[in-house]
Amino acid sequence: MNKHMLHIGEFLIRRDLIENQPDRARDMLAGMIVVRAELQWVSNAILYTAIHPDFDQIEPGELPPFYHAESEVDAVTNAPFFTTKFKKWCRA
């Protein structure tokens, strides 16, 4: 293993989630070292590049893989994505 390999990945968080559910956005960013954040105008989301132990290791110069948020869904109400609790990051 290369000692310079980092656990780095990219992911999107929608602006409406950040604005309307800041506690959930904080849960999603817990333990992250954000190295870049860029507004994606078309998708109305922030594209993050961050270091996190759950992300796969990549070699220096390698493009970071993309991740998506996995959330818990209420089995009774079948609540939609934006009202559920963040669970973990999964590689897309």
N, C-alpha and C positions, 0 to 999 in steps of 0.2 A: 504494500500500500504506500502510495506517495504521501509524504508528510504534508504536502501542500494542497492536497485534495480537500475540498470544502463540501459540506452538505448544503447545496444551494438550489433554489427553485424559483419559479415565477408563478403568480396566481393573480386573479382579479377579485376585487371586492367592490360591489356596486355602491355608488354614491348614496342612493336612497337608504341602503342598509347602514352605512356609516352615519348618516344624518338622523335617521329615525330610531336606530337600535345601536347606539354607541357601545353599550355593554357587550353586545354580541360581537361587534367588530373588535373590541379589545380582547375578547376570548380568542378570536381567530388569530390575532397578532401576538398572543402570549408566547414568550420565549424566542421571538424572532429578532434577528438583527437585520433591519431593513437597510439595504444598500442602494436601492433606487425605488422611486415611486413616480409614476407618470399617469396623468389623466388621459384616458382613452375617450375622446369626445363622442365617437359613434356609439360605443356601448355604454356610455355614461357610468364608467367604472374606473377605479384606480388599478393600474397594472403595477404590481409589486415584484421586485427581485429581492430575495431575502435568504439569510442563512438560518437553518433550523435543523436540529438533530433528526427529525423525522424525514427530512428530504434525503434523496440518494446522493452519494458522493460523486463529484465530477472532477475531471482533470482540469488543470489550468488551461484556459482558452476554449474549453468545451462549452457549448451553449447550454444554459440551464434548462432542465425539463419543466413542463407545465404541470401544475397541480390544481385540483378542485377541492372544494370543501365538502366533506361528508357530514350530514346532519342527522340527528335523531328525529324521527317522525312520530307524532302522537298516533298510536294505533287506533284509538277511539275516534278522534276527530279527523284523522288523516290531514293534519295541518300542513299547509304549503311550506316550501323551503324557507321563506323569510321569517316565519314565525316559530321555527323549530330551534332546538339547541345545537350549537356547533359540537361536532364530535371529533373529527380529525381531518388531516390533509391526505389526499390520495393522488397518486400520480395519474395523470390523464392518459 
